[in-house]
Amino acid sequence: MNKIEEFNVDEYIDKVTETKRIFRQSLEKYGKEPQCRQAMEECAELIQAVNKMLRYEDRPAEPEYYANLIEEIADVEIMLFQLKEMFYINETEVHEWKEKKAKREKERLKNVINKGDIND
């Protein structure tokens, strides 16, 4: 059996629903301002993790740096979920901005490719 056949959609939805419920509860427990500050802290920790990955990119990947990067990405994603909850931002609004930014980046890439210089 391959991974697609093993994937249980209902089980996945239940896990996602439970995870969201837990992070909504933590938002209710700690409050808006502390969670906003936590979001800033988690973003800073992600910056540090990315920096370590770049600093040591000439060496074989250090498992602890790679694991830390994954952990910090997860932390930031959790905080992004809470920020969207706090400020009543829905996924459609975020997706619309992502589409706008993708179109803009597509144009930039086209211009770079046409100029033949990726440093512009």
Helices and strands as residue ranges (DSSP letters): H 3-6, H 9-30, H 32-55, H 63-86, H 91-115
